[in-house]
Amino acid sequence: MKALLCKEFGPPETLSYEEIEDPVLKEGHIIVDIHSASVNFPDVLMIEDKYQFKPPLPFAPGGEASGVISEIGDGVEGFNVGDRVIASSGWGSFAEKILVDPNALTIIPDQMDHNTAAAFLMTYGTSHHALKDRADIKEGESLLVLGAAGGVGLAAVELGKAMGAKVIAAASSEEKLQTCKEHGADEVLLYPSGKMDRDQQKKLSDDIKELTNGQGADVVYDPVGGDYAEPALRATAWEGRYLVVGFAAGDIPKIPLNLALLKGCQIVGVFWGAFKGREVEAHNANVDELLKLYGDGHLKPHISSIYSLEEGSKAISDLAERKARGKVIVQVRA
Ligand SMILES: NC(=O)c1ccc[n+]([C@@H]2O[C@H](COP(=O)([O-])OP(=O)(O)OC[C@H]3O[C@@H](n4cnc5c(N)ncnc54)[C@H](OP(=O)(O)O)[C@@H]3O)[C@@H](O)[C@H]2O)c1
Protein backbone atom coordinates (compact mmCIF):
# COMPACT_ATOMS: atom_id res chain seq x y z
CA MET A 1 0.00 0.00 0.00
CA LYS A 2 0.96 3.66 -0.26
CA ALA A 3 1.70 5.67 2.88
CA LEU A 4 3.17 9.02 3.82
CA LEU A 5 5.93 8.25 6.31
CA CYS A 6 7.76 10.12 9.01
CA LYS A 7 11.17 8.37 8.85
CA GLU A 8 13.02 10.96 10.91
CA PHE A 9 11.58 13.78 13.00
CA GLY A 10 11.29 17.07 11.18
CA PRO A 11 8.97 19.54 9.44
CA PRO A 12 6.15 18.37 7.11
CA GLU A 13 8.28 18.58 3.94
CA THR A 14 10.50 15.77 5.27
CA LEU A 15 7.63 13.25 5.08
CA SER A 16 8.15 10.57 2.46
CA TYR A 17 5.48 9.08 0.14
CA GLU A 18 6.29 5.37 -0.22
CA GLU A 19 5.09 1.87 -1.04
CA ILE A 20 5.09 -0.25 2.13
CA GLU A 21 3.73 -3.66 3.20
CA ASP A 22 -0.02 -3.88 3.91
CA PRO A 23 -0.85 -4.32 7.61
CA VAL A 24 -1.39 -7.95 8.68
CA LEU A 25 -4.67 -8.81 10.44
CA LYS A 26 -4.32 -9.82 14.11
CA GLU A 27 -6.72 -11.48 16.52
CA GLY A 28 -9.02 -8.92 18.16
CA HIS A 29 -8.27 -6.29 15.51
CA ILE A 30 -9.80 -4.82 12.37
CA ILE A 31 -8.35 -3.57 9.08
CA VAL A 32 -9.90 -0.41 7.66
CA ASP A 33 -9.41 0.72 4.05
CA ILE A 34 -8.95 4.44 4.55
CA HIS A 35 -10.93 6.89 2.49
CA SER A 36 -10.03 10.22 4.10
CA ALA A 37 -7.76 11.32 6.92
CA SER A 38 -7.85 14.67 8.69
CA VAL A 39 -5.12 16.74 10.27
CA ASN A 40 -5.20 17.76 13.92
CA PHE A 41 -2.59 19.86 15.68
CA PRO A 42 -1.05 16.83 17.42
CA ASP A 43 0.05 15.64 13.93
CA VAL A 44 2.11 18.85 13.58
CA LEU A 45 3.78 18.16 16.93
CA MET A 46 4.20 14.39 16.50
CA ILE A 47 6.30 14.53 13.32
CA GLU A 48 8.65 16.95 15.10
CA ASP A 49 8.89 14.77 18.24
CA LYS A 50 7.16 17.47 20.33
CA TYR A 51 4.06 15.50 21.36
CA GLN A 52 3.40 13.45 24.49
CA PHE A 53 2.84 10.25 22.44
CA LYS A 54 5.90 9.12 20.51
CA PRO A 55 5.29 6.36 17.94
CA PRO A 56 8.39 4.41 16.91
CA LEU A 57 9.96 5.46 13.59
CA PRO A 58 9.05 5.07 10.80
CA PHE A 59 5.33 5.86 11.20
CA ALA A 60 2.56 7.41 9.15
CA PRO A 61 1.06 10.46 10.88
CA GLY A 62 -2.69 11.09 10.89
CA GLY A 63 -4.65 10.63 14.13
CA GLU A 64 -8.06 10.07 12.63
CA ALA A 65 -9.63 8.82 9.45
CA SER A 66 -12.77 7.56 7.83
CA GLY A 67 -12.96 4.37 5.82
CA VAL A 68 -14.54 0.98 5.24
CA ILE A 69 -13.85 -2.20 7.20
CA SER A 70 -12.14 -4.74 4.91
CA GLU A 71 -11.02 -7.47 7.34
CA ILE A 72 -12.09 -8.55 10.84
CA GLY A 73 -9.92 -10.61 13.19
CA ASP A 74 -11.02 -13.51 15.39
CA GLY A 75 -12.80 -12.50 18.57
CA VAL A 76 -14.16 -9.19 17.29
CA GLU A 77 -17.88 -8.64 17.71
CA GLY A 78 -20.25 -5.85 16.70
CA PHE A 79 -18.69 -4.94 13.33
CA ASN A 80 -19.10 -6.24 9.76
CA VAL A 81 -16.96 -6.10 6.64
CA GLY A 82 -18.26 -3.12 4.65
CA ASP A 83 -19.15 -0.98 7.69
CA ARG A 84 -18.25 2.70 7.23
CA VAL A 85 -16.26 3.83 10.26
CA ILE A 86 -14.31 6.68 11.81
CA ALA A 87 -10.96 5.38 13.11
CA SER A 88 -9.47 7.35 16.02
CA SER A 89 -6.08 5.76 15.69
CA GLY A 90 -3.68 8.31 17.21
CA TRP A 91 -1.42 7.97 14.18
CA GLY A 92 -1.11 5.81 11.05
CA SER A 93 -4.00 7.29 9.04
CA PHE A 94 -1.94 8.80 6.22
CA ALA A 95 -1.97 5.40 4.51
CA GLU A 96 -4.26 3.27 2.37
CA LYS A 97 -4.97 0.80 5.18
CA ILE A 98 -4.74 0.71 8.96
CA LEU A 99 -4.89 -2.03 11.60
CA VAL A 100 -6.93 -0.85 14.59
CA ASP A 101 -8.43 -1.92 17.88
CA PRO A 102 -12.25 -2.02 17.51
CA ASN A 103 -12.49 0.38 20.48
CA ALA A 104 -11.02 3.05 18.19
CA LEU A 105 -13.94 2.78 15.75
CA THR A 106 -17.22 4.70 15.48
CA ILE A 107 -19.87 3.80 12.90
CA ILE A 108 -20.51 6.66 10.44
CA PRO A 109 -24.17 7.67 10.05
CA ASP A 110 -25.56 7.11 6.53
CA GLN A 111 -26.00 10.80 5.72
CA MET A 112 -22.37 11.73 6.59
CA ASP A 113 -19.81 11.61 3.75
CA HIS A 114 -16.27 10.32 4.26
CA ASN A 115 -14.50 13.71 4.28
CA THR A 116 -16.93 15.07 6.88
CA ALA A 117 -16.58 11.91 8.97
CA ALA A 118 -12.78 12.22 8.99
CA ALA A 119 -13.13 15.87 10.06
CA PHE A 120 -15.65 15.27 12.82
CA LEU A 121 -14.78 13.34 15.93
CA MET A 122 -11.66 14.79 17.53
CA THR A 123 -12.59 18.46 17.14
CA TYR A 124 -16.28 18.21 18.03
CA GLY A 125 -15.56 15.54 20.67
CA THR A 126 -12.99 17.78 22.37
CA SER A 127 -15.08 20.95 22.28
CA HIS A 128 -18.26 19.17 23.38
CA HIS A 129 -16.49 17.52 26.33
CA ALA A 130 -14.91 20.89 27.21
CA LEU A 131 -18.10 22.95 27.14
CA LYS A 132 -20.46 20.33 28.54
CA ASP A 133 -18.44 18.27 31.03
CA ARG A 134 -15.68 20.68 32.05
CA ALA A 135 -17.33 24.13 31.87
CA ASP A 136 -20.95 23.07 32.45
CA ILE A 137 -21.89 25.96 30.18
CA LYS A 138 -25.42 27.34 30.65
CA GLU A 139 -27.86 28.83 28.18
CA GLY A 140 -27.39 32.60 27.98
CA GLU A 141 -23.77 32.57 29.22
CA SER A 142 -21.06 34.26 27.17
CA LEU A 143 -18.39 32.08 25.57
CA LEU A 144 -15.10 33.49 24.27
CA VAL A 145 -13.32 31.15 21.81
CA LEU A 146 -9.66 31.86 21.00
CA GLY A 147 -8.27 30.48 17.74
CA ALA A 148 -11.94 30.31 16.80
CA ALA A 149 -11.46 29.46 13.12
CA GLY A 150 -9.18 26.48 13.89
CA GLY A 151 -10.32 22.85 14.13
CA VAL A 152 -11.40 22.66 17.78
CA GLY A 153 -12.14 26.42 17.81
CA LEU A 154 -14.77 26.36 15.06
CA ALA A 155 -16.34 23.27 16.64
CA ALA A 156 -16.55 25.22 19.93
CA VAL A 157 -18.25 28.11 18.11
CA GLU A 158 -20.95 25.83 16.67
CA LEU A 159 -21.41 23.82 19.86
CA GLY A 160 -21.53 26.99 21.98
CA LYS A 161 -24.37 28.23 19.80
CA ALA A 162 -26.14 24.87 19.94
CA MET A 163 -25.90 24.99 23.76
CA GLY A 164 -27.46 28.47 23.86
CA ALA A 165 -24.37 30.57 24.63
CA LYS A 166 -23.56 34.01 23.27
CA VAL A 167 -20.40 33.24 21.28
CA ILE A 168 -17.51 35.66 20.79
CA ALA A 169 -15.06 34.30 18.22
CA ALA A 170 -11.50 35.65 18.39
CA ALA A 171 -8.93 35.01 15.65
CA SER A 172 -5.97 36.53 13.84
CA SER A 173 -7.44 37.51 10.44
CA GLU A 174 -10.61 38.97 8.96
CA GLU A 175 -10.93 35.93 6.68
CA LYS A 176 -10.92 33.63 9.72
CA LEU A 177 -13.48 35.82 11.49
CA GLN A 178 -15.72 35.69 8.43
CA THR A 179 -15.65 31.87 8.64
CA CYS A 180 -16.60 32.11 12.33
CA LYS A 181 -19.58 34.35 11.48
CA GLU A 182 -20.71 31.86 8.84
CA HIS A 183 -20.65 29.18 11.54
CA GLY A 184 -22.80 31.15 13.98
CA ALA A 185 -20.54 33.48 16.03
CA ASP A 186 -22.54 36.35 17.53
CA GLU A 187 -19.52 38.66 17.85
CA VAL A 188 -16.02 38.56 16.40
CA LEU A 189 -12.75 39.94 17.73
CA LEU A 190 -9.55 40.41 15.73
CA TYR A 191 -6.32 39.94 17.71
CA PRO A 192 -2.70 40.43 16.59
CA SER A 193 -0.98 37.43 14.97
CA GLY A 194 2.50 38.24 16.27
CA LYS A 195 3.94 38.58 19.77
CA MET A 196 1.88 41.03 21.82
CA ASP A 197 3.33 43.77 24.01
CA ARG A 198 1.68 44.84 27.32
CA ASP A 199 -0.50 47.48 25.64
CA GLN A 200 -1.79 45.01 23.03
CA GLN A 201 -2.53 42.46 25.76
CA LYS A 202 -4.46 45.10 27.74
CA LYS A 203 -6.38 46.06 24.60
CA LEU A 204 -7.36 42.41 24.07
CA SER A 205 -8.71 42.23 27.66
CA ASP A 206 -10.54 45.53 27.22
CA ASP A 207 -12.08 44.42 23.91
CA ILE A 208 -13.40 41.20 25.49
CA LYS A 209 -14.87 43.12 28.42
CA GLU A 210 -16.52 45.59 26.04
CA LEU A 211 -18.23 42.73 24.21
CA THR A 212 -19.50 41.30 27.52
CA ASN A 213 -21.01 44.48 29.04
CA GLY A 214 -17.93 44.98 31.19
CA GLN A 215 -18.48 41.61 32.94
CA GLY A 216 -15.93 39.43 31.17
CA ALA A 217 -16.65 36.07 29.48
CA ASP A 218 -18.40 33.39 31.54
CA VAL A 219 -16.46 30.67 29.71
CA VAL A 220 -13.14 31.04 27.87
CA TYR A 221 -12.13 28.27 25.45
CA ASP A 222 -8.36 28.46 24.90
CA PRO A 223 -6.63 26.11 22.43
CA VAL A 224 -3.91 28.72 21.72
CA GLY A 225 -2.04 29.66 24.92
CA GLY A 226 1.03 31.87 24.36
CA ASP A 227 0.48 35.63 24.77
CA TYR A 228 -3.30 35.26 24.44
CA ALA A 229 -3.98 33.34 27.65
CA GLU A 230 -3.35 35.93 30.36
CA PRO A 231 -5.36 38.75 28.72
CA ALA A 232 -8.23 36.30 28.22
CA LEU A 233 -8.07 35.18 31.86
CA ARG A 234 -8.03 38.85 32.93
CA ALA A 235 -11.28 39.23 30.97
CA THR A 236 -12.97 36.18 32.54
CA ALA A 237 -16.18 36.86 34.49
CA TRP A 238 -16.80 36.37 38.21
CA GLU A 239 -17.15 32.59 38.74
CA GLY A 240 -16.15 32.04 35.11
CA ARG A 241 -14.48 28.91 33.73
CA TYR A 242 -11.23 29.16 31.79
CA LEU A 243 -10.73 26.02 29.68
CA VAL A 244 -7.12 24.98 29.05
CA VAL A 245 -7.38 23.11 25.74
CA GLY A 246 -4.02 23.50 24.01
CA PHE A 247 -0.98 25.56 23.17
CA ALA A 248 -1.00 26.03 19.39
CA ALA A 249 1.00 29.27 19.79
CA GLY A 250 3.86 27.18 21.15
CA ASP A 251 4.46 28.73 24.60
CA ILE A 252 2.80 27.29 27.68
CA PRO A 253 1.64 30.37 29.62
CA LYS A 254 2.69 30.93 33.23
CA ILE A 255 -0.40 32.39 34.88
CA PRO A 256 -0.46 34.67 37.98
CA LEU A 257 -2.77 32.64 40.23
CA ASN A 258 -4.10 35.71 42.03
CA LEU A 259 -6.30 36.22 38.92
CA ALA A 260 -8.22 33.04 39.75
CA LEU A 261 -8.68 34.25 43.34
CA LEU A 262 -9.83 37.74 42.33
CA LYS A 263 -12.43 36.39 39.92
CA GLY A 264 -13.57 33.43 41.96
CA CYS A 265 -13.04 31.58 38.67
CA GLN A 266 -11.92 28.08 37.75
CA ILE A 267 -8.99 27.23 35.49
CA VAL A 268 -10.06 23.86 34.09
CA GLY A 269 -7.99 21.32 32.16
CA VAL A 270 -9.46 19.52 29.14
CA PHE A 271 -7.95 16.22 27.89
CA TRP A 272 -10.40 14.52 25.54
CA GLY A 273 -8.07 11.63 24.68
CA ALA A 274 -7.78 10.65 28.36
CA PHE A 275 -11.49 11.27 29.01
CA LYS A 276 -12.63 8.89 26.27
CA GLY A 277 -10.34 6.14 27.59
CA ARG A 278 -11.24 6.63 31.26
CA GLU A 279 -14.97 7.37 30.98
CA VAL A 280 -16.09 5.16 28.11
CA GLU A 281 -19.84 5.31 28.78
CA ALA A 282 -19.87 9.11 29.13
CA HIS A 283 -17.80 9.40 25.95
CA ASN A 284 -20.13 7.09 24.00
CA ALA A 285 -23.14 9.12 25.20
CA ASN A 286 -21.37 12.29 24.06
CA VAL A 287 -20.72 10.78 20.60
CA ASP A 288 -24.41 9.87 20.29
CA GLU A 289 -25.33 13.43 21.26
CA LEU A 290 -22.89 14.88 18.70
CA LEU A 291 -24.18 12.67 15.89
CA LYS A 292 -27.73 13.75 16.75
CA LEU A 293 -26.71 17.43 16.68
CA TYR A 294 -25.12 16.76 13.27
CA GLY A 295 -28.20 14.90 12.03
CA ASP A 296 -30.41 17.79 13.18
CA GLY A 297 -28.31 20.25 11.17
CA HIS A 298 -26.67 22.11 14.09
CA LEU A 299 -23.10 21.12 13.17
CA LYS A 300 -21.54 21.83 9.77
CA PRO A 301 -17.87 20.79 9.72
CA HIS A 302 -15.87 23.25 7.61
CA ILE A 303 -13.15 21.90 5.32
CA SER A 304 -10.74 24.54 4.01
CA SER A 305 -8.54 22.28 1.82
CA ILE A 306 -8.39 18.73 0.49
CA TYR A 307 -5.04 17.19 -0.55
CA SER A 308 -4.12 13.82 -2.03
CA LEU A 309 -2.09 11.37 0.08
CA GLU A 310 1.01 12.15 -1.99
CA GLU A 311 0.57 15.85 -1.12
CA GLY A 312 -0.31 15.14 2.52
CA SER A 313 2.67 17.11 3.87
CA LYS A 314 0.95 20.28 2.61
CA ALA A 315 -2.06 19.43 4.75
CA ILE A 316 0.10 19.38 7.90
CA SER A 317 1.87 22.58 6.74
CA ASP A 318 -1.50 24.37 6.55
CA LEU A 319 -1.92 23.89 10.31
CA ALA A 320 1.73 24.53 11.15
CA GLU A 321 1.65 27.79 9.15
CA ARG A 322 -1.66 28.91 10.72
CA LYS A 323 -3.45 28.86 7.35
CA ALA A 324 -6.18 26.29 8.03
CA ARG A 325 -9.81 27.19 8.69
CA GLY A 326 -11.87 24.42 10.20
CA LYS A 327 -10.30 21.18 8.99
CA VAL A 328 -7.83 20.05 6.35
CA ILE A 329 -8.37 16.68 4.70
CA VAL A 330 -6.05 14.17 3.07
CA GLN A 331 -8.20 12.20 0.66
CA VAL A 332 -6.63 8.78 0.28
CA ARG A 333 -9.24 7.28 -2.08
CA ALA A 334 -11.45 9.16 -4.52
N1 LIG B 1 -7.08 19.10 25.15
C1 LIG B 1 -7.51 18.26 24.23
O1 LIG B 1 -8.14 17.25 24.51
C2 LIG B 1 -7.21 18.59 22.79
C3 LIG B 1 -7.81 17.89 21.73
C4 LIG B 1 -7.56 18.29 20.43
C5 LIG B 1 -6.67 19.36 20.20
N2 LIG B 1 -6.06 19.96 21.26
C6 LIG B 1 -5.14 21.08 21.10
O2 LIG B 1 -5.87 22.20 20.63
C7 LIG B 1 -5.00 23.03 19.87
C8 LIG B 1 -5.65 23.33 18.52
O3 LIG B 1 -5.77 22.14 17.76
P1 LIG B 1 -6.45 22.16 16.32
O4 LIG B 1 -6.35 20.79 15.78
O5 LIG B 1 -7.75 22.83 16.40
O6 LIG B 1 -5.40 23.11 15.53
P2 LIG B 1 -5.66 24.22 14.41
O7 LIG B 1 -6.81 23.86 13.56
O8 LIG B 1 -4.34 24.46 13.77
O9 LIG B 1 -6.08 25.52 15.25
C9 LIG B 1 -5.15 26.18 16.08
C10 LIG B 1 -5.42 27.67 16.08
O10 LIG B 1 -4.44 28.26 16.93
C11 LIG B 1 -4.12 29.54 16.49
N3 LIG B 1 -2.67 29.78 16.56
C12 LIG B 1 -2.07 30.77 17.26
N4 LIG B 1 -0.76 30.72 17.13
C13 LIG B 1 -0.48 29.70 16.30
C14 LIG B 1 0.73 29.18 15.76
N5 LIG B 1 1.92 29.71 16.07
N6 LIG B 1 0.65 28.11 14.93
C15 LIG B 1 -0.54 27.56 14.63
N7 LIG B 1 -1.73 28.01 15.10
C16 LIG B 1 -1.69 29.09 15.93
C17 LIG B 1 -4.64 29.67 15.05
O11 LIG B 1 -5.69 30.65 15.09
P3 LIG B 1 -5.37 32.20 14.92
O12 LIG B 1 -4.45 32.37 13.75
O13 LIG B 1 -6.71 32.79 14.70
O14 LIG B 1 -4.74 32.62 16.21
C18 LIG B 1 -5.22 28.31 14.70
O15 LIG B 1 -6.43 28.43 14.00
C19 LIG B 1 -3.67 22.29 19.77
O16 LIG B 1 -2.79 22.78 20.76
C20 LIG B 1 -4.04 20.85 20.06
O17 LIG B 1 -2.97 20.09 20.57
C21 LIG B 1 -6.32 19.60 22.54
The ligand as an SDF file (V2000), in Angstrom:
LIG
                    3D

 48 52  0  0  0  0  0  0  0  0999 V2000
   -7.0790   19.1000   25.1550 N   0  0  0  0  0  0  0  0  0  0  0  0
   -7.5080   18.2600   24.2300 C   0  0  0  0  0  0  0  0  0  0  0  0
   -8.1360   17.2460   24.5080 O   0  0  0  0  0  0  0  0  0  0  0  0
   -7.2130   18.5850   22.7920 C   0  0  0  0  0  0  0  0  0  0  0  0
   -7.8100   17.8880   21.7310 C   0  0  0  0  0  0  0  0  0  0  0  0
   -7.5560   18.2940   20.4260 C   0  0  0  0  0  0  0  0  0  0  0  0
   -6.6700   19.3550   20.1960 C   0  0  0  0  0  0  0  0  0  0  0  0
   -6.0640   19.9630   21.2610 N   0  0  0  0  0  0  0  0  0  0  0  0
   -5.1390   21.0800   21.0970 C   0  0  0  0  0  0  0  0  0  0  0  0
   -5.8730   22.2040   20.6330 O   0  0  0  0  0  0  0  0  0  0  0  0
   -4.9980   23.0260   19.8690 C   0  0  0  0  0  0  0  0  0  0  0  0
   -5.6470   23.3320   18.5240 C   0  0  0  0  0  0  0  0  0  0  0  0
   -5.7670   22.1370   17.7590 O   0  0  0  0  0  0  0  0  0  0  0  0
   -6.4460   22.1640   16.3170 P   0  0  0  0  0  0  0  0  0  0  0  0
   -6.3470   20.7950   15.7830 O   0  0  0  0  0  0  0  0  0  0  0  0
   -7.7490   22.8320   16.4000 O   0  0  0  0  0  0  0  0  0  0  0  0
   -5.4040   23.1130   15.5340 O   0  0  0  0  0  0  0  0  0  0  0  0
   -5.6610   24.2250   14.4120 P   0  0  0  0  0  0  0  0  0  0  0  0
   -6.8070   23.8590   13.5650 O   0  0  0  0  0  0  0  0  0  0  0  0
   -4.3450   24.4590   13.7720 O   0  0  0  0  0  0  0  0  0  0  0  0
   -6.0810   25.5240   15.2510 O   0  0  0  0  0  0  0  0  0  0  0  0
   -5.1540   26.1750   16.0790 C   0  0  0  0  0  0  0  0  0  0  0  0
   -5.4220   27.6690   16.0750 C   0  0  0  0  0  0  0  0  0  0  0  0
   -4.4390   28.2600   16.9330 O   0  0  0  0  0  0  0  0  0  0  0  0
   -4.1230   29.5430   16.4900 C   0  0  0  0  0  0  0  0  0  0  0  0
   -2.6690   29.7750   16.5600 N   0  0  0  0  0  0  0  0  0  0  0  0
   -2.0730   30.7670   17.2610 C   0  0  0  0  0  0  0  0  0  0  0  0
   -0.7600   30.7190   17.1260 N   0  0  0  0  0  0  0  0  0  0  0  0
   -0.4820   29.6970   16.2990 C   0  0  0  0  0  0  0  0  0  0  0  0
    0.7330   29.1780   15.7560 C   0  0  0  0  0  0  0  0  0  0  0  0
    1.9170   29.7090   16.0730 N   0  0  0  0  0  0  0  0  0  0  0  0
    0.6530   28.1080   14.9260 N   0  0  0  0  0  0  0  0  0  0  0  0
   -0.5400   27.5550   14.6270 C   0  0  0  0  0  0  0  0  0  0  0  0
   -1.7300   28.0110   15.0990 N   0  0  0  0  0  0  0  0  0  0  0  0
   -1.6900   29.0880   15.9340 C   0  0  0  0  0  0  0  0  0  0  0  0
   -4.6390   29.6740   15.0550 C   0  0  0  0  0  0  0  0  0  0  0  0
   -5.6860   30.6460   15.0850 O   0  0  0  0  0  0  0  0  0  0  0  0
   -5.3700   32.2000   14.9230 P   0  0  0  0  0  0  0  0  0  0  0  0
   -4.4550   32.3670   13.7490 O   0  0  0  0  0  0  0  0  0  0  0  0
   -6.7070   32.7870   14.7000 O   0  0  0  0  0  0  0  0  0  0  0  0
   -4.7380   32.6160   16.2140 O   0  0  0  0  0  0  0  0  0  0  0  0
   -5.2220   28.3080   14.7050 C   0  0  0  0  0  0  0  0  0  0  0  0
   -6.4300   28.4310   13.9990 O   0  0  0  0  0  0  0  0  0  0  0  0
   -3.6700   22.2890   19.7670 C   0  0  0  0  0  0  0  0  0  0  0  0
   -2.7920   22.7760   20.7590 O   0  0  0  0  0  0  0  0  0  0  0  0
   -4.0450   20.8510   20.0630 C   0  0  0  0  0  0  0  0  0  0  0  0
   -2.9690   20.0920   20.5690 O   0  0  0  0  0  0  0  0  0  0  0  0
   -6.3240   19.6050   22.5390 C   0  0  0  0  0  0  0  0  0  0  0  0
  1  2  1  0
  2  3  2  0
  2  4  1  0
  4  5  1  0
  4 48  2  0
  5  6  2  0
  6  7  1  0
  7  8  2  0
  8  9  1  0
  8 48  1  0
  9 10  1  0
  9 46  1  0
 10 11  1  0
 11 12  1  0
 11 44  1  0
 12 13  1  0
 13 14  1  0
 14 15  2  0
 14 16  1  0
 14 17  1  0
 17 18  1  0
 18 19  2  0
 18 20  1  0
 18 21  1  0
 21 22  1  0
 22 23  1  0
 23 24  1  0
 23 42  1  0
 24 25  1  0
 25 26  1  0
 25 36  1  0
 26 27  1  0
 26 35  1  0
 27 28  2  0
 28 29  1  0
 29 30  1  0
 29 35  2  0
 30 31  1  0
 30 32  2  0
 32 33  1  0
 33 34  2  0
 34 35  1  0
 36 37  1  0
 36 42  1  0
 37 38  1  0
 38 39  2  0
 38 40  1  0
 38 41  1  0
 42 43  1  0
 44 45  1  0
 44 46  1  0
 46 47  1  0
M  CHG  2   8   1  16  -1
M  END
$$$$
